Structure formats: C-alpha cells, structure tokens
Amino acid sequence: MHIGEVVQQSGVMKRLLVLLAVVALASRTGNAAVMLSTTFDSYGSASLSGQIAWGGGTGTWAVSGSMNAPQIAALVIGAGVDPATNPFGGSGKMVRLCTEKFNNGRTKAWLDLVNTGQWATASAGGRTVLETRIKVFLPASQALPSGFGIMISKSSFETSGGFVVSAQSGEISLLNGGYVLANRAPTGFIVPLGQWNEFAYRWNVATGFGELRANGTLVATHQTTLFGSVYASNLLSVTDATPGTLNAFGYFDDFAISAELPTPACPADRNGDGSVDASDLASVLAGWGGPAGDVNNDGTTDGTDLAALLGAWGPCGG
C-alpha cells in the first residue's frame, strides 16, 4: 500500500470517528433533559439562599440549617477565601456548606423542582431517572463527626435516597428514607479526603432504584422505600455528634441535575457506556477482593463477578 493510500484511509477513519462522536452526542442529548448545570462562577459571593438558578425569578435556591454564629449555612465563595483548606486547584467559585449546631442536624440547599414545573417538563417522554452530578471536596482532619453529599427529597418533608461521604474516613454511605445514621447503609467504598471527588447519583423516581458512581466507578446500587415523586436534589451536610462550637465544612462544585431515560439492566457494564468491554474488565480486576468491582451484588469482587462479566461481553442487551 502506498503512503498516499495510508494517509487517505487515515483521513477517512478520522472523519468516521468524528461522525460517530456526533451521533453519540445526539443520542445522549435525546436521552437526557438537563434542568440545571452550573459551576457557580456566575453567582454572587454571598449566601446561596435566594440566588437565581433559572430565569423568570421562579427558580431560586433555598437553604435550611441552624448555624453557630457567624457561620452561613451555604456560602458561595471564590479562590483564597479559605487559604488553609485551599480546595480550589485554580480559580472559580463554589458552595461551602457548613454543618448545623445540633446533633443529628442537617444543612441542605435545594431548588424546587415541583412548583417551578422543571421536573414535569424534563421527565416527559419516560425520563423517569433523576441524575445528580456533583464534585465534592472534604478537608482532612475535621474534628466534628459529620458527612456531606446529596439527598433526594420525595416531597418537602420526605427523604428518599442519596449518599453522604464521611468527613472523617471518606467512606460512602447510601441514604434510604432519611439522613441520620439509622438511615445510612455503608458501602465500604472510600474516597480520599483533601481532594476533589466526582459523584453521579441516579435515582429512578418511578421505581425507587438508585445507583452511585464515584470518580467513574460504580460504588453500589440500592432500592429505596419511598418513591413515586420528587421534590428536590439537595446539597447536604449531616452532623453526627453534639457540635458545641465546632463546625465542619464541605465544598461543592460543578452541580448538574437532569432527567434521563432508564438504562437497561447491565450490571457488568461498570462505566455505564452501554457495552461490556476491556474497560469494564479492568474495573473488575482493579476492585478484586473488595466491593468496587462487584457485578452480582454479593459485596465482594471475585471469580463469579469475572465470569458474569465475560458472559455478558459485548453491547448491553445485545
């Protein structure tokens, strides 16, 4: 084959790859209706409460929590505000959530998805899955036992699902029916403190089935007991001991909520790309002996998970 033919075929291949990427993006856009995606950079450096997320003045953030003075429950901050913690890794704004001053207390910040009509519009066409994506930074060595994460509210007073990350250990727990310790199920999966971690929590409003990914890896799935409607996806802090004058802080950035179509059941698809392939195999092998690569949901990654993955090799549902 002449070098000219190689170059020509290479050019055709590049065009084909670009076309495939465009088709994939179009498919993804059709499957999801994004209600909000924000880096918080356009927000004012003040309390998150009352700041506008959607146009028309109907989509404003609300915040709840009783603070030790002079703390603010949810504060939009920029680079250099907390230089000792320095969770920024560059420039830009984020939300600093402070724990409550009561044991078993919680701080939450949310957008009303019901009365604004956002969920009704976005979920049309069978998009019954509420997906929340968020980056969370938890400083190490925080004295107050606490956790930070996302809480899904079925109504203005009912908690359905979500997750919290321990500010002491980095262990992730899933929420079911509430946010106190009794309503949390530890997953055994730990993320590092003192750095940004990215989470994606998908919750099927119609069935109550939830799944969580951390930094691209499937952490766990669960079945929640309260479902059938959704009010909000909340930024959350929980306080697990009597605080006194102690405060703990979590930092949230790159928040996105969308309504999506349910994905076909394919537990061997570890990265959620619709196919079981070498990247999923690598995920299972990397999680060997622990819960991270668990395909059959028995709590550990072993030979049965490897066999299940190899048996499902190829496109999901194919």
C-alpha positions as a printed Julia matrix, in Angstrom:
318×3 Matrix{Float64}:
   0.0     0.0    0.0
   1.37    3.4   -0.98
   1.87    6.06   1.69
  -0.74    8.2   -0.08
  -3.33    5.46   0.33
  -2.48    5.14   4.03
  -2.9     8.88   4.54
  -6.16    8.88   2.59
  -7.59    5.98   4.62
  -6.39    7.63   7.81
  -8.33   10.76   6.85
 -11.46    8.7    6.17
 -11.1     7.0    9.55
 -10.81   10.34  11.33
 -13.95   11.63   9.61
 -15.75    8.41  10.54
 -14.72    8.78  14.2
 -15.93   12.38  14.25
 -19.26   11.31  12.73
 -19.67    8.56  15.32
 -18.93   11.05  18.1
 -21.57   13.43  16.77
 -24.14   10.62  16.57
 -23.32    9.52  20.12
 -23.7    13.07  21.41
 -27.02   13.48  19.64
 -28.25   10.24  21.16
 -27.15   11.32  24.62
 -28.91   14.67  24.23
 -32.12   12.91  23.21
 -31.99   10.64  26.26
 -31.48   13.43  28.79
 -33.18   16.72  29.64
 -30.83   18.94  31.65
 -32.6    21.11  34.2
 -29.5    22.84  35.54
 -25.76   22.69  35.03
 -23.65   25.24  36.87
 -20.1    25.87  38.04
 -21.41   28.6   40.4
 -18.95   31.05  38.79
 -21.75   33.43  37.79
 -23.23   33.52  41.31
 -22.7    36.34  43.77
 -20.25   35.82  46.63
 -22.92   35.6   49.32
 -25.38   33.12  50.77
 -26.69   30.68  48.18
 -30.19   31.31  49.54
 -32.24   33.4   47.1
 -29.74   33.26  44.25
 -31.36   32.59  40.87
 -30.73   29.33  39.04
 -33.42   29.62  36.34
 -34.75   32.64  34.5
 -38.01   34.36  35.32
 -37.29   34.63  39.03
 -39.08   31.35  39.82
 -36.04   29.14  40.25
 -34.17   30.42  43.3
 -32.08   28.43  45.75
 -33.42   27.79  49.25
 -31.26   26.91  52.25
 -32.13   25.4   55.63
 -29.94   24.93  58.71
 -29.16   26.49  62.11
 -25.56   27.67  62.32
 -23.1    28.6   65.03
 -22.55   32.36  64.65
 -21.1    33.78  62.47
 -21.26   30.83  60.06
 -23.51   30.83  56.99
 -25.26   27.59  56.01
 -24.37   27.67  52.32
 -21.94   30.34  51.17
 -20.75   30.96  47.63
 -17.01   31.59  47.83
 -14.1    32.07  45.48
 -10.4    31.36  45.44
  -8.43   32.43  48.51
 -11.38   32.64  50.93
 -10.23   29.52  52.8
  -6.48   29.52  52.09
  -5.7    26.98  54.82
  -8.08   24.48  53.2
  -7.44   25.55  49.61
  -9.86   23.2   47.81
  -9.77   25.15  44.61
  -6.98   23.88  42.43
  -7.31   27.09  40.47
  -9.89   29.85  40.14
 -13.66   29.91  40.23
 -16.49   29.83  42.73
 -18.1    27.02  44.69
 -20.51   26.44  47.56
 -19.16   25.98  51.08
 -21.66   24.04  53.19
 -21.42   24.29  56.99
 -22.74   21.72  59.46
 -25.6    22.52  61.81
 -25.16   23.35  65.51
 -27.36   20.44  66.68
 -26.62   16.73  66.92
 -28.39   14.77  64.14
 -28.89   18.1   62.42
 -28.62   18.76  58.71
 -27.93   21.64  56.38
 -29.46   21.49  52.91
 -29.62   23.69  49.84
 -32.1    22.93  47.08
 -34.14   24.03  44.09
 -37.88   23.37  43.95
 -38.41   21.0   41.0
 -42.17   20.68  41.52
 -43.71   24.13  41.81
 -41.38   25.51  39.13
 -42.54   22.78  36.74
 -38.96   21.75  35.99
 -39.39   18.04  36.72
 -42.71   17.75  34.9
 -41.2    19.23  31.74
 -37.88   17.42  31.88
 -39.32   13.99  32.71
 -41.74   13.94  29.77
 -41.25   11.05  27.38
 -40.37    8.45  30.01
 -37.32   10.19  31.51
 -38.0     8.86  35.0
 -34.4     8.89  36.27
 -33.19   11.94  38.17
 -29.42   12.16  37.76
 -27.38   14.43  40.02
 -23.73   15.12  39.27
 -21.54   16.96  41.77
 -17.91   17.46  42.74
 -17.21   17.4   46.48
 -14.07   18.38  48.41
 -13.81   17.38  52.08
 -10.82   18.69  54.04
  -8.98   16.06  56.09
  -8.69   16.13  59.9
 -12.08   17.71  60.64
 -12.89   17.34  64.34
 -16.7    17.16  64.12
 -18.14   13.75  63.11
 -20.14   14.62  60.01
 -20.85   13.82  56.41
 -21.56   15.61  53.13
 -23.34   14.58  49.96
 -26.65   14.63  48.08
 -30.13   13.99  49.49
 -33.1    13.3   47.21
 -36.4    14.54  48.61
 -39.62   12.84  47.55
 -41.58   15.79  48.96
 -40.79   18.89  51.01
 -40.53   16.72  54.13
 -39.69   13.17  52.92
 -36.21   11.85  52.11
 -35.98    9.12  49.51
 -32.35    8.39  48.63
 -28.92    9.89  48.1
 -25.49    9.48  49.66
 -23.11   11.01  52.2
 -19.33   10.86  52.49
 -17.82   10.7   55.97
 -15.7    13.78  56.69
 -13.52   11.61  58.95
 -12.89    8.5   56.84
 -14.1     9.23  53.31
 -16.4     6.19  53.4
 -19.58    6.5   51.33
 -23.0     5.54  52.7
 -26.27    5.4   50.78
 -29.41    7.05  52.19
 -32.81    5.38  52.41
 -35.75    7.18  53.97
 -33.69    9.72  55.91
 -30.24   11.15  56.61
 -29.48   10.09  60.23
 -27.15    7.16  60.92
 -30.03    4.67  61.12
 -30.98    5.52  57.53
 -27.49    5.1   56.1
 -26.03    1.93  54.62
 -22.2     1.97  54.47
 -20.89    0.74  51.12
 -17.31    0.04  52.2
 -16.16    2.27  49.34
 -13.77    5.04  50.39
 -12.77    8.19  48.51
  -9.7    10.23  49.51
 -10.14   13.33  51.65
  -8.33   16.56  50.81
  -9.07   16.36  47.08
 -11.99   16.76  44.7
 -14.11   13.68  44.05
 -16.8    13.5   41.39
 -20.12   11.74  42.04
 -23.08   10.76  39.88
 -26.22    9.55  41.68
 -29.06    8.21  39.54
 -32.46    7.66  41.15
 -35.48    6.28  39.34
 -38.44    8.32  40.56
 -40.92    5.68  39.37
 -39.25    2.6   40.91
 -37.02    3.94  43.7
 -33.91    2.2   42.34
 -30.71    4.19  42.89
 -27.09    3.82  41.86
 -23.98    5.79  42.71
 -20.72    6.26  40.86
 -17.64    7.89  42.34
 -14.86    9.09  40.05
 -16.34    6.96  37.25
 -16.56    3.71  39.26
 -19.84    2.1   40.26
 -19.94    2.21  44.08
 -23.24    0.48  44.82
 -26.91    0.19  43.93
 -29.89    0.14  46.28
 -33.66    0.08  46.43
 -35.25    2.97  48.31
 -38.53    2.57  50.15
 -40.02    6.0   49.34
 -40.55    6.84  45.68
 -43.2     7.91  43.18
 -42.47   11.64  43.14
 -39.53   14.02  43.56
 -39.26   17.46  45.1
 -35.55   18.29  45.07
 -31.96   17.12  44.89
 -30.26   18.75  47.89
 -26.68   19.64  48.73
 -26.44   18.07  52.19
 -24.41   18.13  55.4
 -25.2    15.87  58.38
 -23.98   16.28  61.97
 -23.35   13.05  63.9
 -22.26   14.38  67.31
 -23.04   17.3   69.6
 -21.13   20.1   67.87
 -20.73   22.67  70.64
 -18.82   25.42  68.88
 -17.29   23.02  66.33
 -18.07   23.35  62.64
 -17.25   21.08  59.72
 -17.19   22.19  56.09
 -17.73   20.59  52.7
 -17.18   22.23  49.31
 -19.45   21.6   46.3
 -18.86   22.47  42.65
 -19.99   21.61  39.11
 -23.59   20.77  40.04
 -25.88   19.32  37.38
 -29.35   17.78  37.53
 -31.11   16.11  34.62
 -34.0    13.78  33.81
 -32.9    10.71  31.89
 -34.25    7.52  30.4
 -33.68    4.39  32.48
 -30.73    2.34  31.31
 -31.21   -1.36  30.55
 -30.1    -3.64  33.38
 -26.47   -4.47  32.63
 -24.51   -4.8   35.88
 -21.35   -5.89  34.08
 -21.2    -2.51  32.32
 -19.09   -0.88  35.05
 -18.58    2.51  33.36
 -22.14    2.85  32.05
 -21.18    3.29  28.39
 -23.67    0.67  27.15
 -21.17   -2.07  26.43
 -19.16   -4.67  28.38
 -15.58   -4.47  27.2
 -11.95   -4.16  28.26
 -12.5    -1.04  30.38
 -15.13   -2.91  32.43
 -12.77   -5.86  32.8
 -10.08   -3.51  34.09
 -12.56   -2.08  36.61
 -13.41   -5.54  37.94
  -9.78   -6.54  38.22
  -8.9    -3.27  39.97
 -11.64   -3.9   42.54
 -10.66   -7.52  43.19
 -11.35   -8.61  46.75
 -13.44   -5.54  47.59
 -16.84   -4.1   46.65
 -15.71   -1.76  43.85
 -15.93   -4.31  41.01
 -18.89   -6.3   42.35
 -21.07   -7.41  39.43
 -23.5    -9.75  41.2
 -24.05   -7.51  44.27
 -22.8   -10.02  46.85
 -20.47   -7.43  48.4
 -17.14   -8.59  47.0
 -15.32   -8.86  43.68
 -14.2   -12.39  42.86
 -14.28  -15.13  40.24
 -18.08  -15.17  39.97
 -18.05  -11.49  39.01
 -15.36  -12.14  36.41
 -17.41  -15.0   34.96
 -20.54  -12.81  34.86
 -18.64  -10.06  33.08
 -17.18  -12.4   30.46
 -20.61  -13.95  29.93
 -22.08  -10.51  29.22
 -19.26   -9.4   26.9
 -20.43   -7.06  24.14
 -23.27   -4.49  23.82
 -25.75   -4.41  26.68
 -28.98   -6.04  25.65
 -27.33   -7.44  22.57
